Structures are given as structure tokens and as C-alpha cells.
Amino acid sequence: MSILKRIQGDQTPTPGGTGKVPGGTTPPSSIPARRVGAPSMPTTQDTYQDLKVRVQNKLLSNLDSNMDVTRTAEVRRTIQELFEQILTEENIVLSRPEKARMYEQIAAEILGFGPLQPLLDDDSITEIMVNGAKNVYVERRGKIQRAPITFENNEHVMRIIERIVAPLGRRIDESSPYVDARLPDGSRVNAVIPPISLVGPVLTIRKFARNPITVDQLIQFGSITPEAIQLLDACVKARLNIVISGGTGSGKTTLLNVLSGFIPADERIITIENAAELQLRQEHVVTLESRPPNIEGRGEITIRQLVINSLRMRPDRIIVGEIRDEAALDMLQAMNTGHDGSMTTLHSNSPRDTLSRLETMVMMAGMDLPVRAIREQVSSAIDVVVHQERLRDGTRKVVNICEVSGMEGDVITMTDIYQFEQAGYENGKVIGRLRPTGLRPRFYEKIEAAGIHLPPSLWGLGEARRR
């Protein structure tokens, strides 16, 4: 994409007919044309902003409009050279820190996502929340804090949102005022704009680690124990159907990504998501992504349609990023018709709620099935429910690993295999551990049939004897 095409979307006409200049600036004529020749940087933020706007406008006017912005290193060198040249020509003297700051801000406006770029580059930040132009928050280590950045105005936020969604062929406007999207690195993006947002454009970015989180890191973070990982590894390899449940931000997709790494490399995997986030390491992976309707209300491709189509694609495993609607029925059908070893996630407050939500979503399909028939489908299809929570200290932990063991009358029976036991709360940290309940699951027969033998201590049987 050329620089001209990239910044043309930043030219928003004002009521008076004067266009905004690319990069979130105002026309040079509206800024006092003064030279800054003082040996130090002016101290007021307004003066700095005016100066940045002038330099940025001149730099954009001098850049080759056909330059390919995908060649980042080359473009950054060109911007650096022009930046230094403009400062010299304008007799602008800045301190070294202010000079570096201004250059990075201008480069981010042209090549990146403006004020968001430093937050996106900060690996300690896991979530970015923009509530209008002047209120930006981030999540670090599970805790939300205010970020020391702002946008110029709501139009500036809108330009960044457009820059994110446009390459994906998605749109956001008054007729479609919210959108799901993703960044080039796979980070999940949701944007909501007026009229349904009353605080201006709202942008939420769930960042993905540059390097996917590994099993060892999950254990190191205390999210799960080595014994539980050993069990889940066996469940995946024995082709048990697994549902990962939990609240928003509890780490469901991260765990799904880790568990999918246990799938043997010689199997064909099809992933289905609203916005492609999963980062599977296997070679034979087909990634499908849903599509919203176009401006005429046509062309929508739903998760349910993709699940149905995936059955014709000779999958060994079907992985659905998240089940949230009537696609649950087709996912259960797939699990019950030879596509075992499938995995998905869904939102719920507890393992029992997970099954209730599945029932509700199946009813959304409008098939008018009896409740007992739905529950029989659920109990037959799902083998394991792994439930995660974000605890009050901000940590994300697996708190339940449950077996769906069958039906008793009209009720689906569940058995806790592992359960998180909280011992206390000290120095702002939850103290506890995920422990086996001492019960060996019925699905262990499937694990043994797959040639996998697990030690009795994995079920806590050895501990029981020692007691």
C-alpha cells in the first residue's frame, strides 16, 4: 500500500470544507507560522503539539506518495532523514529526548497506529481500552491502570479505528456502529462508535504475546499444575472433546492455544473464529474466519455456516475459537459424528453453567428439540470441561477440570477431577493450588485405549494412600 493511499483515509472534511491533513493534524494555515529558534524545547504541551503538527505536515508533503509503507525499515530511514532535514531548515532546536519523542510519534502516525503504538509495543500490557479521545486505560498483570497518552480528538480515534478495520474489508459507521477485527499480529479488536457510544469512539484491544505462551510459562505463572497439564495432554491425544469455559479475560483462548499444541502433527486441523487469533504451530492447519454482512446487508458468513462447511473438508480436528450462538448445535453434531478430539471455548461462570449455556445456545437454532434430547447430545458429545477464572488478585487460573460422565434421569452428571483449593489471601495474592479430588474419571478407559498410561498419583490416589 502506498503512503498516499494509507493517509487518504485520514482526510476527513470539516463542516467548513477544510480537510484534515493526514496523521491527525490540522491544516498548516490554522497554526501560527512562527519559527522556533530557541536553544531549548518550549515547555507547554500546546506549543509542542503545534510544533509537531507543523513538522509532520511538512514531512508528509515531502514524502513520496507512492512509497510502499510495507517496507517499514526503508520508510523509517526516509522519515528519519526528512525529519532531521526539516528541523535544520526550520531552525528548530530540541533536546535529544524531545527530538526522539517527536520522531517516534510522527513515525507512528504514518506507519503504525498513532498514540496506541507505544502501548502495542509494550509487552507488559495485555489489554488496551480507549474510552474516547482523552481516556485511555491499559491492563498490566491483571490490573487496570490509566495510560499517560491521549488522542487529539474523537476524529483522531476514528482514523485509527478505520486504519485497523479497512485492510480486513470491514466497516464501521453510523449504520454499523460496532465491529470485531484483529491487528496484523492477531490481537483481538472491538470498536464501538456513536450513536451507541455516548463517550465517543471506544476501542478495546486484547493483545496477544509476540511469542505464544507456552506450557512451561503457564505452569510458571501458577495458572495450572504440571499434573493437570499431563492429564490434559493425554485427553487431547486420546481425542476427547474439550470445552474451555470462563469469564471475560480469564485466559480461555490462551489455554486453547496451548492445548491445541498437543495435537499430533500428522492430523488435519480446521480452526473457525470470528477474528483469527489462534496461533497453532502444526503444519497442516486450515484457518477459517467469519464475515459480517456488507453495506447492503448481504454476504454474511456465520460461525455456524463455517462449522457445517468444515465437515466437508475432511477434518481430523475442528477447533472453534468461541461458541456463542446456534452454532453450538452443529458443533455438538460434529463431535457426535466422528469428529472427536474437537475443542472450543465459551463464556460461563462455572462448569455447570457451561452445560446450561450450551443447552440454551442449541435452543437458539430453532429446531424445537426436547430438552432431554439436547442434554443427551451434550452429555454424549462433551468429555471434559476445563473452567478458568480471573481471581481477585488479577491472576488467571484453571479452577476446575470436570468430566461429563453421563445422564441420571433428565440431569447431566459431572465429576470434578481437579479443583482449585484456596488456602488464603496474603499480600494481595491468592494462595491455593489446583488439586486432584481422588476420583479417577471414566474417560480414563479412552486414554488407556490410546496407549497412554497415567500414574495413579495423577488422580490423587497415591496421596490418599499416604494419608
N, C-alpha and C positions, 0 to 999 in steps of 0.2 A: 504494500500500500504506500502511495506517495504521501509526503508531508502535506501537500495541498489537500488531498482527499481526507486525510486524517483530521485536519483542522477546519475544513469547511463546515463540519457539523457543529463547530463551536461558534459559528457566526449567527447569533440569534438577533433578529431585528428588534429594535426598541420601538415603543409607540411613536416616537418622533421620526422614525425612519432611519436612524443612525444605527449601523450594525455594530455588534460587539466584535472586537478583534480576537483572533484565536488565542487560546490559552487562558481564558478567564480574565480578559483585560478590557479596558475601555479605550475608545479612540484617542490617539495622541493629542488631538486638538482640545480635549477636555481636561488635560493635565497642564499645569503651569510649566511653560518651557523655560526652566531655569537650569543653569549649569551648576554642577556641584564640584567645586574645586577645593573644598576644604580638605585638610590632611586627615580628617577622621570622619567616620560614618555619622550622619545625623541621627539623633537619638530617638525621635518619635517614630512610632510604628507607621503612622500615616505617611510620613516623609519617605520611609524605607519602601513602603508599598508603591508610592508614586514612582520612585526611582526604579524599582523592579519592573513596573509596567512599562516605563519608557525604554529600558534596556531590552526587555522581552519583545516589545513591538518592533524595535529596530532590528533585532536579531532575526525575527520571523520574516521581516521584509527582505533581509539579505540572504536567507537560506534558499537553496534551490528547491522550488516547489515540487519537482519530480523526484526528489531524493527518496529512496526506499527506506522507510523507518524500521523495517525488519532487520536491516543491517545495523544493529544497535551500536556496536563499537565504532564503526566508521562515522555514524551520525553524531555520536557523543564527541568524537575528536573534532568534527567540523563545528559543532556548537561551542566547544571549548575555545577554539581558535577565534571564532567570530565574537564570542563573549569578551575575550581579552582585548581584541581589536577595538570593540565599541567602547569599553571602559577607557582605553587610551585616547581614542578620538574625542570622547566627551569630557576628558579630563576629570574622570570620576575616580576618587581615591577612597578605597575601602580597606578596612582591616582584613587580615587574612581569614579569620573565622566568618566575617560577614560576606566576604567575597565567595568563599566556598559554599556558604548557605544559599546565597542568591543564585549561584550557578546550578546547584542541585535542585532548587525549586523550579527554575526555568526549564531545566532538562526534564524534570518530572512532568511538567505541563505538556511538553512536546512528545516525549517518549513513553511516559508512564501514566499514572492516574492521579496527577496533581498532588494535593496535600496528603492523600492517602498513601503515596508511595513509601515514605519512611516507615509507616506502620506496617505495610505489607512486607517490607524488608526486615522487620524486627522479628526474629524467630521466637522471642519470648511471648509475643502476642498471639492469642488463639482466636480472638473474635474482635471485629471492629463494628461499632454501632454509630451511625451518623443520624442524629435527630435534628434535621435542619442544618443550616449553614454554620451556626455558632456552637453547637453542642455535639461533641464527638467523644465517645467513650470506647474503651478497649477492655478486654478481659485478659488478665495475666494470672496464671496459676489458679484459675477458677474464681478469681475475684474481679469485680468490675471497678474501673477507675477512670477518671476523666483524662482525656488526652490533651496535650498542650498545642493543639492545632485548630484552625478554623478555616472555613471557606470564605470567599469574598462575599457571596450572597447565594440565594437559593438557585439562581440560574447557573452558578458555577457548579453546584452539586448536580444539577440536571445534566450538565455537559459531561460530567464524569460518568454518570449512570448511562447516558447514551453511548459513551465510548466503550462501556463494558458490554452492553447488550447488542449493539449493532453488528459486530462480527459474527454473532451467533444466529443472526437472522430473526431476532426477537424485537419486539417493540414495546414502548411504554408511552402512553399519552392519556388524555382525559377519558377516552373511551375504553382504554385498557390500563387502569392506573396502578397495576402491580404486576411484577414479573419475577420469575425464577431464572437465574442464569449461573454462569460459572466464569471464573477467571482462567487465563491460559494454563495456570498451574493446577487447576482442578478445584480451587477454593469455591465454596458454595456462596452464591449471592442472591439476596432478595431485596427488591426495591419497591417502595410504595410512595406514591406522589399524591399531591392534591388532585381532586377534591376529597378523596377519602382520608388523606392525612392532613390534620389540621395544624401541624407544626412545620410544614414544608416537606421537601423530599426526605424520605427516610431510607437509609441504605444499611443493610446488615450483611456482613461478610464473615462466614465461618472459614477460617484459614486452615489449610492443610499443610502439614510439615513438608519441608522441601524433600526430606528423605522419609518415606513412610515409617511409622512407628513399628518397631519390631517386637517379637515375643519377649525378648530379654528386657526391653525397655518397660513393657507393661508390668513385668514382674518387679523390676527395679522401682517403678513408681508406686508399687503396692496395689495396683489395680486388680491383680489376680495372683494366685499362688502357683508355684511350679506343678503341684499335684493336679490342680484344676486344669491347667494347660495340657498336661499329659492326658487327662480324660477327654478334653475337647478335641485334641489331636486325634485320638482314637475314634471319637464319634464321627469326625469328618472323613477319615479314611475308611470307616466302616459304612459310609454312605447313609448316615442317619439324617433326617430332616431337622434343621435347626432354625428356631426363631429367636432373634436377639431383640429384647424389649427394654424399654426405659423411657425416662422423660427427655425433654429437650436438652441437648448439650450434655447428655450423660456418657457419651462415647460409643454409641451403638455402631456407627459407621466405621470407626477406628477398629473396634473389635471384629466386625465383619471382615474388614480388610485383612486383619491378622489371621483369622480362621481360614479365609479363602487361600492363604498361603500354604495350608496343609493339604490342599487338593493335589493329587499326583499330576505330574507334568504331562502325562500322556492322555489326559482327558480334555474333551472339548467343553469349554465354559462359555455360557452366554450370560452377560450381565445386562440388566434392564434398569434404567434410572430416569428420574426426571431431569437431573443435570448430572452428567457423568463425573463421578467423584472417585469411584473405586480405583485403586492402583494395583492391579494384580500383576504378579511377577511371572506367571506362566506364559508360555509362548502362544498356546492355542486359545486365545480369548477373543470373543466377538462382543463388542460393546454397542448396545442399542440405547437410544435416548428419545424420550417422548417429545412431542412438538405441540405447542399451543396453536389455537386457530389463527388464521391470518386476519387482515383488517376487514375482510368480508364475512368473517365468522366461519370460514371453511378451512379444511386441511388439517384439522386437529388429529394427532396420533396419541392415543392414551396408553398408559401402562398396561391396561387390560388387553388392548389390541396387540401390544408387543409381546405379552405373555402368550397369547393364543398363537401368534405367528412363530414364536420361538420354538414351539412344539414341532414345527415343520422343518426345523434347522438342524436336526439330529444332535440335540444337546446331550452331553453326559451330566452336566450340572446346569441348573438355572439359578442365578443369583439376582434377586430383585432388591434394589437399593432400599426401598421402603414401600410397604403396603399401606395404603390409606383410604382405599375405596373398594368398589365392587371387584377389582382385580383379585381380591382375596379368594374368591370362588375359583377362578381359573388357576391360581397358584396351588390351591389345595387339590384341584383336579390333576394338575401336573404331578404333584407329589404322590398321588394315589394311583397313577397310571404309568409307573415305570421310571419316572424321573426322580428317583430317590437321591439323597445327598444334596438336595437343594437348600438354599438359605435365604433368609430375608430379615428385615427389621421392621418394627412398628412401635408406635408410641403407646405406653401404658404405665400405670402406677404400680403394678405388681404382676407376678406370673399369672395369678388367677384372672386379673383384669385383661391380660393378654389374650386369653381364650375368649373372654366375653366380647372383646373388641373384634376379634376375628369373626365371631358369630354375627355381630352387628353389621360388619362390612359385607359378609356374604349375603345378608338380607338386602343390602343395598343393590344387589344385582337384579332384584325384581323377579326372581324365579319362583317365588311363593312356595319355598320348600318348608316342610315341617321342621320345627326346632330340633327334634330328636335326630332327624336326618342330617341336619347341619352339624350337630355335635358329634355324630358318628363319623362324619367326614373329617372334622377337626382332630378327633382322637386317633383316627386311623392315619392321618397324614403327618401330624407333628410328633416327633420323638422327644425332642429336647427344647426347653425354653431356658435361655440364659438372660437373666434380668440384671440390668445395670442401674446405678443411681449416682447422682452427683450429691455427695454428702455436704453437710453444712460448713465444713472447712474448705470446700471447693474441690476436694479430690473426687475422682471418678473411680468407682469400684464395682466389680461384679459382686452382687449381694445374694444371688440365688442361681443355682443350676438345678433345674427340675426335670423329672421325667414325666411325660404324659403317658400314663400307664393303662388307660382304657376307660370303659364306661361302667358305672354302677347305677342301674336304673336309668334315669334321664340326666345323670350328672357325670361330667368328665372328671376322672380321678387324676390327681397329680401327686408326685412324691418328691420331696426335697432330697437331693443327693448331696448338695453342698449349700451351706447357709452362712451368711456373714454374721459373726457374733461380735457385737460392740462391747468392749470392756470398759470404756470410759471416754472422757474428753479432757485432754490436758494440753495446756499451752496453745490453744486454738487448733488442736489436731484431734481427729477422731482416732481412738485406739481400738483396734479389733483385727480380726482375721477371718478369712473365708475357710470354714472347716467342714469336713465330711460329717454327715449325720449318722453314719454307721449302717446305712441301708444300701444294699447292692441293687442296682436297677435291673429291671427285666431286660432292657436293651443290651445288657452285657452279653447275652447269647449271640446277638448280631455281631458284636465286637469280636468275640471268640471265633465265630464262623468266618470272619475276615482274616483270621490268622494272627490276631493281635491279642496278646496276653498281658493283663494288667495285674500288678501286685495287690493282695488283699488290703494292704495299708492305704491304698488309694480310696477305699470306701470307709476308712477309719476302723476296720475290723481288727487290725493289729493293735490300735490304740485301746480298743475296748478290752482286748485280752490283757494288755498291760495293766489296765485299771483293776 
